[in-house]
Amino acid sequence: MPELFDRLYNDWSTLDKFQRTRGVLRLMAAVIHSLWERQDASLLILPANVPVDDSAVQFELTRYMDDPWVPVIEKDVDGAHSLPLGLDRENPNLGRYSACRRVARTIYLGSAPTQRAANRGIEDRQVKLGCVQPGESVATFGDALRRLTDRATYLYVDGKRFWYSTQPTVTAVGGRPRQPVERR
């Protein structure tokens, strides 16, 4: 949970409407309730475990934002018809860990509140730190990150930094190809 609290206290608390303690407690109550209902057996609650597709959790994550995030979440982050879920279904090795979904959730939690900041997004190492549970392979989540960056509509990449925006990328609207993500 330390990585999740770092994201909430360092990134989400920069939002004007997010009350640091009350906002964190409201969100964590919704997250824990949803994980309990889903019988999630993860050893840690990481950013990747936050069930962004749960309506109560999603409400807590979007209520402080000025921009319309729900369409971005439903398409590129989490939900029944989202790209990450589809990629996990197409790739059994990723699906076994819900790797694409976990990577997308982590990037969203680390980037949505900072989309207007000069140094927006999170680095690839922060993405992996927010995803990997004890005993899991970091490479699996690196693969998931590469697949997401190749196909997501609202996911931006600049060097080793990743972030979601409410505006589609140039690639998504028919522009030039994205810069490939370096393999590790």
Secondary structure as a PSIPRED ss2 file (coil, helix, strand):
# PSIPRED VFORMAT (PSIPRED V4.0)

   1 M C   1.000  0.000  0.000
   2 P H   0.000  1.000  0.000
   3 E H   0.000  1.000  0.000
   4 L H   0.000  1.000  0.000
   5 F H   0.000  1.000  0.000
   6 D H   0.000  1.000  0.000
   7 R H   0.000  1.000  0.000
   8 L H   0.000  1.000  0.000
   9 Y H   0.000  1.000  0.000
  10 N H   0.000  1.000  0.000
  11 D C   1.000  0.000  0.000
  12 W H   0.000  1.000  0.000
  13 S H   0.000  1.000  0.000
  14 T H   0.000  1.000  0.000
  15 L C   1.000  0.000  0.000
  16 D C   1.000  0.000  0.000
  17 K C   1.000  0.000  0.000
  18 F C   1.000  0.000  0.000
  19 Q C   1.000  0.000  0.000
  20 R H   0.000  1.000  0.000
  21 T H   0.000  1.000  0.000
  22 R H   0.000  1.000  0.000
  23 G H   0.000  1.000  0.000
  24 V H   0.000  1.000  0.000
  25 L H   0.000  1.000  0.000
  26 R H   0.000  1.000  0.000
  27 L H   0.000  1.000  0.000
  28 M H   0.000  1.000  0.000
  29 A H   0.000  1.000  0.000
  30 A H   0.000  1.000  0.000
  31 V H   0.000  1.000  0.000
  32 I H   0.000  1.000  0.000
  33 H H   0.000  1.000  0.000
  34 S H   0.000  1.000  0.000
  35 L H   0.000  1.000  0.000
  36 W H   0.000  1.000  0.000
  37 E H   0.000  1.000  0.000
  38 R C   1.000  0.000  0.000
  39 Q C   1.000  0.000  0.000
  40 D C   1.000  0.000  0.000
  41 A C   1.000  0.000  0.000
  42 S C   1.000  0.000  0.000
  43 L C   1.000  0.000  0.000
  44 L C   1.000  0.000  0.000
  45 I C   1.000  0.000  0.000
  46 L C   1.000  0.000  0.000
  47 P H   0.000  1.000  0.000
  48 A H   0.000  1.000  0.000
  49 N H   0.000  1.000  0.000
  50 V C   1.000  0.000  0.000
  51 P C   1.000  0.000  0.000
  52 V C   1.000  0.000  0.000
  53 D C   1.000  0.000  0.000
  54 D C   1.000  0.000  0.000
  55 S H   0.000  1.000  0.000
  56 A H   0.000  1.000  0.000
  57 V H   0.000  1.000  0.000
  58 Q H   0.000  1.000  0.000
  59 F H   0.000  1.000  0.000
  60 E H   0.000  1.000  0.000
  61 L H   0.000  1.000  0.000
  62 T H   0.000  1.000  0.000
  63 R C   1.000  0.000  0.000
  64 Y C   1.000  0.000  0.000
  65 M C   1.000  0.000  0.000
  66 D C   1.000  0.000  0.000
  67 D C   1.000  0.000  0.000
  68 P C   1.000  0.000  0.000
  69 W C   1.000  0.000  0.000
  70 V H   0.000  1.000  0.000
  71 P H   0.000  1.000  0.000
  72 V H   0.000  1.000  0.000
  73 I H   0.000  1.000  0.000
  74 E H   0.000  1.000  0.000
  75 K H   0.000  1.000  0.000
  76 D H   0.000  1.000  0.000
  77 V H   0.000  1.000  0.000
  78 D C   1.000  0.000  0.000
  79 G C   1.000  0.000  0.000
  80 A C   1.000  0.000  0.000
  81 H C   1.000  0.000  0.000
  82 S C   1.000  0.000  0.000
  83 L H   0.000  1.000  0.000
  84 P H   0.000  1.000  0.000
  85 L H   0.000  1.000  0.000
  86 G H   0.000  1.000  0.000
  87 L H   0.000  1.000  0.000
  88 D H   0.000  1.000  0.000
  89 R H   0.000  1.000  0.000
  90 E H   0.000  1.000  0.000
  91 N C   1.000  0.000  0.000
  92 P H   0.000  1.000  0.000
  93 N H   0.000  1.000  0.000
  94 L H   0.000  1.000  0.000
  95 G H   0.000  1.000  0.000
  96 R C   1.000  0.000  0.000
  97 Y C   1.000  0.000  0.000
  98 S C   1.000  0.000  0.000
  99 A H   0.000  1.000  0.000
 100 C H   0.000  1.000  0.000
 101 R H   0.000  1.000  0.000
 102 R H   0.000  1.000  0.000
 103 V H   0.000  1.000  0.000
 104 A H   0.000  1.000  0.000
 105 R H   0.000  1.000  0.000
 106 T H   0.000  1.000  0.000
 107 I H   0.000  1.000  0.000
 108 Y H   0.000  1.000  0.000
 109 L H   0.000  1.000  0.000
 110 G H   0.000  1.000  0.000
 111 S H   0.000  1.000  0.000
 112 A H   0.000  1.000  0.000
 113 P H   0.000  1.000  0.000
 114 T H   0.000  1.000  0.000
 115 Q C   1.000  0.000  0.000
 116 R C   1.000  0.000  0.000
 117 A C   1.000  0.000  0.000
 118 A C   1.000  0.000  0.000
 119 N C   1.000  0.000  0.000
 120 R C   1.000  0.000  0.000
 121 G C   1.000  0.000  0.000
 122 I E   0.000  0.000  1.000
 123 E E   0.000  0.000  1.000
 124 D H   0.000  1.000  0.000
 125 R H   0.000  1.000  0.000
 126 Q H   0.000  1.000  0.000
 127 V H   0.000  1.000  0.000
 128 K H   0.000  1.000  0.000
 129 L H   0.000  1.000  0.000
 130 G C   1.000  0.000  0.000
 131 C C   1.000  0.000  0.000
 132 V C   1.000  0.000  0.000
 133 Q C   1.000  0.000  0.000
 134 P C   1.000  0.000  0.000
 135 G C   1.000  0.000  0.000
 136 E C   1.000  0.000  0.000
 137 S C   1.000  0.000  0.000
 138 V H   0.000  1.000  0.000
 139 A H   0.000  1.000  0.000
 140 T H   0.000  1.000  0.000
 141 F H   0.000  1.000  0.000
 142 G H   0.000  1.000  0.000
 143 D H   0.000  1.000  0.000
 144 A H   0.000  1.000  0.000
 145 L H   0.000  1.000  0.000
 146 R H   0.000  1.000  0.000
 147 R H   0.000  1.000  0.000
 148 L H   0.000  1.000  0.000
 149 T H   0.000  1.000  0.000
 150 D H   0.000  1.000  0.000
 151 R H   0.000  1.000  0.000
 152 A C   1.000  0.000  0.000
 153 T C   1.000  0.000  0.000
 154 Y C   1.000  0.000  0.000
 155 L E   0.000  0.000  1.000
 156 Y E   0.000  0.000  1.000
 157 V E   0.000  0.000  1.000
 158 D E   0.000  0.000  1.000
 159 G C   1.000  0.000  0.000
 160 K C   1.000  0.000  0.000
 161 R E   0.000  0.000  1.000
 162 F E   0.000  0.000  1.000
 163 W E   0.000  0.000  1.000
 164 Y E   0.000  0.000  1.000
 165 S C   1.000  0.000  0.000
 166 T C   1.000  0.000  0.000
 167 Q C   1.000  0.000  0.000
 168 P C   1.000  0.000  0.000
 169 T C   1.000  0.000  0.000
 170 V C   1.000  0.000  0.000
 171 T C   1.000  0.000  0.000
 172 A C   1.000  0.000  0.000
 173 V C   1.000  0.000  0.000
 174 G C   1.000  0.000  0.000
 175 G C   1.000  0.000  0.000
 176 R C   1.000  0.000  0.000
 177 P C   1.000  0.000  0.000
 178 R C   1.000  0.000  0.000
 179 Q C   1.000  0.000  0.000
 180 P C   1.000  0.000  0.000
 181 V C   1.000  0.000  0.000
 182 E C   1.000  0.000  0.000
 183 R C   1.000  0.000  0.000
 184 R C   1.000  0.000  0.000
